[in-house]
């Protein structure tokens, strides 16, 4: 997966050739393989895929036979001898789905490998079907040794949108055996294939294009839905997501952010000594009352953080209101505070701009070239989706955020977790003026003071 012009198609052609050349021979010493190249439509198949294929194997390639034509399947039978003297007979079938299911166009097909060109434009079921139909040619009885023929499914694509089967199957919840090779963006210092491209190819390509297009086709980042504009376009899935689930650091306190309402949410974070903010866990359970929500938070803390202190539990200031105090009613904060046995600290403000900028400051900040200001555990799947796409501004018919400069992010299940992180970040950044000072509040016996509202959060031991 990579940007436009990065050599994905040609690299895949050589990948399938290499795979074929390394196959075990048949009894007569000839290596035989049959592959399928699958595209979404015949128009794109002939205009792009076959155009690239013909650069290496033209129709009149010596010893080959090409059959087929526009708007229908094609087959290229190729025979050649490698420099090491291996004789190879390769049959490549080119097919397109169009409006058909892959079962309709490949029923009964048996091959060695398959290539999904622009794989994200296929479907998850199509890929699974190709996996089932490969490794069936040549027949085991024709092999020189008693082995089954190898099989593999390849693919190439530009980064699709986040909320797609491709992102789910390869990134969010990767399927066993699936591997994603990500190329750097075209404007990265590590960009690939640039020596074969015109000068300033990617800079010129990006000019005048909308940000969502540049993000996908130039910078090689998963795109966001065009139904809205992401609040945090600075979020980089390769930079801000940890390679493995984050574990809490001993001796550093936890920082919790809580968002109330009918669908409450919480984030559990730590501020590292170098200033990096690490989001360890997200807590979201759908529609739930404050008492039950407090219980779920406590269970999570007891299960995974029992030896750590809590320096801050920041919440939405509006959650203090809505209860008839004189009539003995409790607010959402009162109920959660009682359930946890701890005081909660009201965030300094509920102003959306202040909250979003508190998180944005960490996204754009770098402690070192390879150390981002904020790092999110890959287990925080909803939070990550919110960052990448679903926490967004609604757009009007002109493609601009509704509300203009006063636009507010769309309220949905992803916004709850984002809000909880914002309350934590805004409150922590206001405490002693920096995230670093918040990280130092975890020494034994310390009490962490709220931002001037008189609340305090005492040290809490969760050891049973």
C-alpha positions in Angstrom: 0.0 0.0 0.0 1.5 3.3 -1.0 1.0 6.6 -2.8 0.5 7.2 -6.5 3.6 6.5 -8.6 5.5 4.5 -5.9 5.9 1.4 -8.1 3.4 -0.8 -6.5 2.1 -2.5 -9.7 5.5 -3.3 -11.1 6.8 -4.5 -7.7 3.8 -6.9 -7.6 4.5 -8.2 -11.1 8.0 -9.1 -10.0 6.7 -10.6 -6.7 4.5 -13.0 -8.6 7.3 -13.9 -11.0 9.7 -14.5 -8.2 7.1 -16.7 -6.4 6.6 -18.7 -9.6 10.4 -19.2 -10.2 10.8 -20.5 -6.7 8.1 -23.2 -7.1 9.1 -26.9 -7.0 9.3 -28.4 -10.6 7.0 -31.0 -12.1 8.2 -34.5 -13.0 9.5 -33.4 -16.3 11.6 -30.6 -14.7 9.4 -27.8 -15.8 8.0 -25.3 -13.3 4.3 -24.7 -14.0 2.0 -22.1 -12.5 -1.3 -20.5 -13.1 -2.3 -17.2 -11.7 -5.3 -14.9 -11.7 -5.2 -11.1 -11.9 -8.4 -9.6 -10.6 -9.6 -6.0 -11.0 -12.9 -4.2 -10.3 -13.8 -3.5 -13.9 -12.6 -4.4 -17.4 -12.1 -0.7 -18.3 -9.5 -0.2 -15.6 -8.1 -3.7 -16.2 -7.2 -3.0 -19.8 -6.3 0.7 -19.2 -4.0 0.3 -16.3 -3.2 -3.3 -15.2 -2.6 -4.8 -18.6 -0.8 -1.7 -19.7 1.7 -2.3 -16.9 1.9 -6.0 -17.6 2.6 -5.4 -21.3 5.7 -3.3 -20.4 7.3 -6.5 -19.2 5.4 -9.1 -21.2 4.0 -7.7 -24.5 1.5 -9.6 -26.5 4.2 -10.7 -28.9 6.6 -11.8 -26.1 8.6 -14.7 -27.7 7.1 -18.0 -26.9 3.8 -16.6 -25.6 0.2 -16.5 -26.6 -2.3 -13.8 -25.7 -6.0 -14.3 -26.1 -8.9 -12.0 -25.1 -10.1 -8.5 -25.8 -11.8 -5.4 -24.3 -14.6 -6.0 -21.9 -13.9 -9.7 -21.5 -11.4 -12.0 -19.8 -7.9 -12.4 -21.2 -5.2 -15.0 -20.9 -1.5 -14.8 -21.4 0.4 -18.1 -21.7 4.2 -17.5 -21.3 7.1 -19.9 -21.6 10.7 -18.9 -20.9 13.9 -20.1 -19.4 15.6 -18.3 -16.5 19.3 -17.4 -16.4 19.8 -20.4 -14.1 18.4 -22.7 -16.7 14.9 -23.2 -15.2 12.1 -23.8 -17.7 8.9 -22.0 -16.7 5.4 -22.2 -18.2 3.2 -19.6 -16.7 -0.5 -19.0 -17.5 -2.0 -15.7 -16.3 -5.7 -15.1 -16.5 -7.0 -11.5 -16.3 -10.5 -11.1 -15.0 -12.7 -8.2 -13.7 -15.7 -8.4 -11.3 -17.9 -5.6 -12.8 -21.4 -6.2 -11.3 -20.7 -9.9 -10.7 -19.7 -11.7 -7.6 -16.2 -13.3 -7.7 -17.9 -16.7 -7.4 -19.7 -16.1 -10.7 -16.6 -15.3 -12.7 -14.2 -17.8 -11.1 -16.4 -20.8 -10.2 -14.3 -23.9 -10.6 -11.0 -22.0 -11.2 -7.9 -23.7 -9.8 -4.6 -21.9 -9.7 -1.3 -21.3 -8.0 -1.5 -17.6 -7.0 -3.8 -14.6 -7.4 -3.2 -10.9 -7.6 -5.8 -8.4 -6.5 -4.9 -5.2 -8.3 -6.2 -2.2 -6.4 -7.3 -4.7 -3.8 -9.2 -2.3 -1.7 -11.7 -2.0 -4.6 -12.5 -5.7 -4.3 -14.3 -7.1 -1.2 -13.2 -9.0 1.8 -15.2 -12.1 0.6 -13.4 -11.8 -2.8 -10.0 -12.0 -1.1 -11.1 -15.0 1.0 -12.4 -16.7 -2.2 -9.1 -16.2 -4.0 -7.3 -17.8 -1.0 -9.5 -20.8 -1.2 -8.9 -21.3 -5.0 -5.1 -21.0 -5.0 -2.6 -23.8 -4.2 -4.5 -26.1 -6.5 -2.3 -26.1 -9.6 -0.4 -28.0 -10.7 -1.8 -31.2 -9.3 0.1 -32.9 -6.6 0.5 -36.1 -8.7 2.4 -34.1 -11.4 5.0 -32.7 -9.0 8.5 -34.2 -9.0 8.3 -34.7 -5.3 5.4 -35.6 -3.1 4.6 -32.0 -2.1 1.6 -29.8 -2.4 2.0 -26.8 -4.7 2.6 -23.5 -2.8 0.0 -20.7 -2.9 -0.2 -17.0 -2.2 -2.5 -14.1 -2.8 -0.9 -10.7 -3.5 -2.4 -7.3 -3.6 -1.6 -3.6 -4.1 -3.5 -0.4 -3.5 -3.5 3.2 -2.5 -4.6 3.8 1.1 -8.4 3.5 1.3 -10.6 5.2 3.9 -10.4 4.1 7.5 -13.8 2.6 7.8 -13.4 -0.1 5.2 -13.0 -3.9 5.2 -9.4 -3.4 4.1 -8.5 -1.3 7.1 -10.4 -3.7 9.4 -8.8 -6.9 8.0 -5.2 -5.6 7.8 -4.9 -3.0 10.6 -7.7 -2.7 13.2 -8.3 -6.4 13.6 -5.8 -8.1 11.4 -6.7 -11.6 10.1 -4.1 -14.3 10.7 -1.9 -14.7 7.7 -2.6 -11.2 6.3 0.4 -8.9 6.0 0.4 -5.2 5.0 3.5 -3.6 3.6 3.2 0.2 3.9 5.3 2.4 1.7 6.3 5.9 3.0 4.4 8.9 1.7 5.5 10.6 -1.5 6.7 13.7 0.4 8.6 11.7 3.0 12.4 11.6 3.0 12.0 7.9 2.8 9.8 8.0 -0.3 10.3 5.2 -2.7 10.7 5.2 -6.5 11.1 9.0 -6.7 14.3 8.7 -8.8 12.0 7.4 -11.6 9.5 10.3 -11.3 9.7 13.9 -12.5 11.2 16.5 -10.2 8.8 17.7 -7.5 6.3 15.1 -8.7 4.4 14.8 -5.4 4.5 18.6 -4.5 3.0 19.4 -7.9 0.5 16.7 -7.6 -0.7 18.0 -4.2 -1.3 21.5 -5.5 -4.9 22.5 -5.7 -6.1 19.1 -4.5 -8.4 18.7 -1.5 -6.8 17.6 1.8 -8.5 14.2 1.8 -7.1 13.4 -1.7 -3.6 14.5 -0.7 -3.7 12.4 2.5 -4.4 9.2 0.6 -2.7 9.5 -2.8 0.3 11.6 -1.9 1.0 11.1 1.8 -0.1 7.4 1.8 -2.3 7.7 4.9 -5.6 6.0 5.4 -8.2 8.5 4.3 -11.2 9.8 6.2 -14.8 9.7 5.1 -15.8 12.5 2.9 -19.0 12.7 4.9 -17.2 15.1 7.2 -13.9 16.9 7.9 -11.7 15.3 10.6 -11.1 17.5 13.6 -7.5 16.3 13.8 -5.9 16.0 10.3 -2.6 16.1 12.1 -3.1 12.5 13.4 -0.7 10.1 11.7 -1.5 6.4 12.0 2.2 5.5 11.6 3.5 8.0 14.1 0.8 8.4 16.8 -0.1 4.7 17.2 2.2 2.5 19.3 3.5 -0.7 17.6 2.2 -2.8 20.4 -0.3 -2.3 23.3 1.1 0.1 25.8 1.7 -1.0 29.3 1.6 1.3 32.3 4.9 2.7 33.6 5.6 2.0 37.2 5.8 4.9 39.5 3.9 7.3 37.3 0.3 8.2 38.1 -2.7 7.7 35.9 -4.7 10.5 34.4 -8.3 9.8 33.7 -10.7 11.8 31.5 -14.4 11.3 31.8 -17.3 12.3 29.6 -20.8 12.0 31.0 -24.2 11.7 29.5 -26.2 8.7 28.3 -23.1 7.2 26.6 -20.3 7.9 29.0 -16.7 7.3 28.1 -13.3 7.4 29.7 -9.6 7.4 28.8 -6.7 6.2 30.9 -3.4 7.9 30.3 0.0 8.6 31.7 2.3 11.6 31.2 5.9 10.4 30.8 8.9 12.1 32.3 10.0 13.3 28.8 6.6 15.0 28.3 5.0 12.4 26.1 1.4 11.7 26.7 0.4 8.0 26.5 -3.2 6.8 26.1 -3.2 3.3 27.6 -6.9 2.4 27.5 -10.3 3.5 26.4 -13.5 2.7 28.3 -16.7 2.8 26.4 -19.7 0.5 27.0 -22.5 2.2 25.1 -25.6 3.5 26.9 -25.0 3.2 30.7 -26.0 5.0 33.9 -23.4 6.8 36.1 -23.4 4.2 38.8 -22.7 1.3 36.5 -20.1 3.4 34.6 -18.2 4.0 37.9 -18.3 0.3 38.6 -16.8 -0.5 35.2 -14.0 2.0 35.7 -13.2 0.6 39.1 -13.1 -2.9 37.7 -10.6 -1.8 35.0 -8.4 0.0 37.5 -8.4 -3.0 39.9 -7.6 -5.4 37.1 -4.8 -3.6 35.4 -3.6 -0.6 37.4 -4.0 -1.6 41.1 -0.5 -0.5 42.1 -0.7 2.9 40.5 -1.8 6.2 41.9 -4.4 8.4 40.2 -3.3 12.0 40.0 -6.3 13.3 38.1 -9.9 12.4 37.2 -11.1 15.3 34.9 -14.7 15.5 33.8 -17.0 17.6 31.7 -18.0 20.7 33.8 -21.6 20.4 32.6 -21.9 17.1 34.4 -22.1 19.0 37.6 -25.4 20.4 36.7 -28.9 19.1 36.1 -29.6 17.8 39.6 -31.9 19.4 42.2 -29.4 19.7 45.1 -32.0 21.2 47.4 -34.3 18.3 46.7 -31.6 15.8 47.5 -30.8 14.8 43.9 -27.3 13.9 42.9 -25.5 15.0 39.7 -23.8 12.6 37.3 -20.5 13.7 38.9 -21.8 13.0 42.4 -22.8 9.5 41.5 -19.6 8.6 39.7 -17.5 10.1 42.5 -19.4 8.1 45.1 -19.0 4.9 43.0 -15.3 5.4 42.7 -14.7 6.7 46.2 -12.8 9.6 44.8 -13.3 13.3 44.1 -13.5 14.3 40.4 -11.9 17.5 39.1 -13.9 19.7 36.8 -12.1 20.6 33.5 -11.3 24.3 33.3 -13.6 24.8 30.4 -16.1 23.1 28.1 -15.3 25.3 25.2 -14.8 23.0 22.1 -11.9 25.0 20.7 -10.0 25.0 23.9 -10.5 21.3 24.4 -9.6 20.3 20.8 -6.5 22.5 20.8 -5.2 20.9 24.0 -5.0 17.6 22.2 -3.9 19.1 18.9 -0.9 20.7 20.7 0.3 17.2 21.6 -0.3 15.8 18.1 1.9 18.5 16.4 4.5 18.5 19.2 7.6 16.3 18.8 9.8 15.5 21.8 12.4 14.1 19.4 12.2 13.2 15.7 11.0 9.7 16.5 9.1 10.5 19.7 5.7 12.1 19.1 4.0 14.3 21.8 1.2 11.8 22.1 1.2 8.0 21.6 -2.0 5.9 21.5 -2.2 2.2 22.3 -3.4 0.2 19.3 -6.0 -1.3 21.7 -7.8 2.0 21.7 -9.7 1.2 18.5 -12.6 3.6 18.8 -10.3 6.5 19.8 -8.1 5.8 16.8 -11.0 5.7 14.4 -12.2 8.9 15.9 -8.8 10.5 15.3 -8.5 9.2 11.8 -12.0 9.8 10.5 -15.1 9.6 12.7 -14.5 12.6 15.0 -15.4 15.2 12.4 -17.2 18.3 11.4 -20.3 17.9 9.4 -20.1 19.5 6.0 -22.6 21.6 4.1 -23.4 21.3 0.4 -20.4 23.4 -0.5 -18.1 21.0 1.4 -17.4 23.4 4.2 -17.9 22.8 8.0 -21.4 23.7 9.1 -21.1 26.7 11.4 -18.0 28.0 9.8 -15.5 29.2 12.4 -17.9 28.3 15.1 -18.3 24.7 13.8 -18.7 22.0 16.5 -17.7 18.4 16.0 -20.4 15.9 15.3 -21.8 14.1 18.3 -21.5 10.4 18.0 -20.1 7.4 19.8 -16.6 8.4 18.8 -16.9 11.9 20.1 -17.5 10.7 23.6 -14.0 9.2 23.9 -12.5 12.2 22.2 -14.2 14.5 24.7 -12.9 12.5 27.6 -9.3 12.7 26.4 -9.8 16.5 25.8 -11.0 17.0 29.4 -7.9 15.2 30.7 -5.5 17.0 28.4 -6.9 20.4 29.0 -7.0 20.0 32.8 -3.5 18.4 33.0 -1.9 21.0 30.7 -3.4 23.7 33.0 -1.9 22.0 36.1 1.4 23.7 37.0 1.6 24.8 33.4 2.8 21.6 31.7 2.3 17.9 31.1 5.7 17.2 32.5 4.9 18.5 36.0 1.7 16.3 36.0 3.9 13.3 35.5 5.9 14.1 38.6 2.9 14.0 40.9 3.1 10.3 41.4 5.6 10.1 44.3 4.3 8.1 47.3 2.1 10.2 49.6 1.6 13.1 47.2 -1.8 14.5 46.7 -2.8 16.1 43.4 -4.6 19.3 43.6 -7.3 20.4 41.2 -6.9 23.5 39.0 -8.1 26.0 41.6 -11.6 24.6 42.2 -10.9 23.3 45.7 -11.2 19.6 44.8 -8.5 17.2 45.5 -7.8 13.6 44.5 -6.1 11.5 47.2 -3.8 8.6 46.6 -5.9 5.5 46.0 -4.6 1.9 46.4 -6.3 -0.7 44.3 -4.4 -3.6 45.7 -6.9 -6.2 47.0 
